[in-house]
Amino acid sequence: MPNFENAWDEFVEQTFHQKSQQRAYGAGRTAHLKSLSDKMLFIAIYFRLYPTQAVQGFLFGMSQAQAHAWVHRLSCILNQALGYEQELPEREPWKLSQVLSACPSLEFMIDGTERPINRPKDKEDCKTYYSGKKKAHTVKNNVISERKGKVLFLSDTYEEKA
């Protein structure tokens, strides 16, 4: 929570404290997510359960459009807060050897994941994203994690067949 608060404060500073700003921060309508803990709960529920934005808006008393705006705004802030904690997985393959050499005594698990996506409309995309193994349209990632569950490396997302 302290890192989320720091990331939020930086966001507010960069977004709302500009010379061209006509109104002070906090002016206007009362926000649906008043406190910082409400904001954290909102984005944590979204990433844990992945409800549709209409359902997310209903749960927090706002419209789907407002839920969409909050999801995108708070996703960046959560990502920044996790960066402060150094809990984000490495995304650059050329840094993988550095990540693995930092913890030589730990055991790692290497796994591939397939995540379902909506069926693409385009016929060629349908063929590209179709996974015969899962009998669904999916995207794939490779993951290296500790046994405790912390993800150390997450590859790019691929749509090719496994």
C-alpha positions in Angstrom: 0.0 0.0 0.0 2.8 2.6 0.7 4.3 2.0 -2.8 0.8 2.3 -4.3 0.4 5.6 -2.5 3.7 6.8 -3.8 2.8 5.8 -7.3 -0.6 7.6 -7.0 1.1 10.7 -5.6 3.5 10.8 -8.6 0.6 10.3 -11.0 -1.4 13.2 -9.4 1.8 15.4 -9.5 2.4 14.7 -13.2 -1.2 14.9 -14.3 -2.9 17.5 -12.2 -0.2 19.9 -11.0 0.6 21.6 -14.3 0.6 25.3 -15.0 -2.0 24.9 -17.7 -4.4 23.3 -15.2 -7.5 25.5 -14.8 -8.9 23.9 -11.6 -7.2 22.6 -8.5 -6.8 18.8 -8.0 -10.0 17.5 -6.3 -12.3 20.0 -7.9 -15.3 18.8 -9.8 -17.5 15.8 -9.1 -17.0 13.5 -6.1 -15.1 10.4 -7.3 -16.6 7.0 -6.9 -13.3 5.7 -5.6 -12.7 8.3 -2.8 -9.9 6.7 -0.8 -6.7 5.2 -1.9 -7.7 1.9 -0.3 -10.8 1.9 -2.5 -8.6 2.4 -5.6 -6.3 -0.4 -4.5 -9.3 -2.7 -3.9 -10.8 -1.8 -7.3 -7.7 -2.8 -9.3 -6.9 -5.8 -7.1 -10.4 -7.2 -7.7 -10.1 -6.5 -11.4 -6.8 -8.4 -11.8 -7.7 -11.2 -9.5 -11.2 -12.0 -10.9 -11.1 -10.3 -14.4 -14.8 -9.4 -14.3 -16.2 -7.5 -17.3 -16.0 -3.8 -16.9 -19.8 -3.6 -16.7 -19.7 -5.9 -13.7 -16.7 -4.0 -12.2 -18.6 -0.8 -12.6 -21.7 -2.3 -11.0 -19.7 -3.6 -8.0 -18.3 -0.1 -7.4 -21.4 2.0 -8.3 -20.2 3.5 -11.6 -20.8 3.1 -15.3 -18.9 0.8 -17.6 -17.2 3.8 -19.2 -16.0 5.0 -15.8 -14.8 1.5 -14.8 -12.9 1.4 -18.1 -11.2 4.7 -17.3 -10.3 3.6 -13.8 -8.9 0.2 -14.9 -6.5 1.9 -17.4 -5.5 4.6 -15.0 -4.9 2.3 -12.0 -3.2 -0.4 -14.0 -0.3 1.9 -14.7 -0.2 3.0 -11.1 -0.2 -0.6 -9.8 2.5 -1.5 -12.4 4.6 1.4 -11.1 4.0 0.4 -7.4 5.1 -3.2 -8.2 8.2 -1.8 -9.9 9.1 -0.1 -6.6 8.8 -3.4 -4.9 10.8 -5.1 -7.6 8.1 -7.6 -8.0 7.6 -7.3 -11.7 8.8 -10.2 -13.8 11.7 -9.5 -16.3 10.4 -9.1 -19.8 13.7 -8.9 -21.7 15.1 -12.3 -22.8 18.6 -10.9 -23.0 18.5 -10.2 -19.2 17.4 -13.7 -18.3 20.9 -14.9 -17.5 21.3 -12.0 -15.0 18.0 -13.0 -13.3 19.0 -16.7 -13.0 22.5 -15.9 -11.8 21.2 -13.6 -9.1 19.8 -16.6 -7.2 22.0 -19.6 -7.9 20.8 -21.8 -5.0 17.0 -21.4 -5.7 15.0 -23.9 -7.7 13.0 -22.6 -10.6 10.0 -23.9 -12.5 9.8 -23.3 -16.2 6.4 -23.6 -17.7 4.3 -22.5 -20.7 0.9 -21.1 -20.4 -2.0 -20.9 -22.8 -4.6 -18.2 -22.2 -8.0 -18.3 -24.0 -9.0 -15.3 -26.1 -12.2 -14.5 -28.0 -12.4 -16.0 -31.4 -11.0 -13.6 -34.0 -13.3 -12.5 -36.8 -10.7 -12.7 -39.5 -10.3 -16.2 -41.0 -6.5 -16.1 -41.1 -6.3 -14.9 -37.5 -8.6 -17.8 -36.5 -6.1 -20.2 -37.9 -3.2 -18.4 -36.3 -4.7 -18.3 -32.8 -6.3 -21.8 -32.8 -4.8 -24.3 -30.5 -5.6 -27.9 -31.4 -4.4 -29.0 -28.0 -6.9 -26.8 -26.1 -9.6 -26.8 -28.9 -9.8 -23.0 -28.4 -8.2 -19.8 -29.6 -5.3 -19.0 -27.3 -2.1 -16.9 -26.8 1.0 -18.4 -25.2 3.7 -17.3 -22.8 6.7 -18.9 -21.2 7.2 -18.4 -17.5 10.1 -19.0 -15.1 9.1 -18.8 -11.5 10.4 -19.7 -8.0 8.7 -22.5 -6.2 7.1 -20.0 -3.9 5.3 -18.5 -6.9 7.1 -15.3 -7.7 7.4 -14.9 -11.4 11.0 -14.1 -12.4 10.6 -14.0 -16.2 7.6 -13.7 -18.5 8.2 -14.0 -22.2 6.4 -12.1 -24.9 3.0 -13.2 -25.9 2.8 -15.5 -28.9 -0.1 -16.6 -31.0 1.5 -19.5 -32.9 0.4 -23.1 -32.4 2.3 -25.0 -29.7 
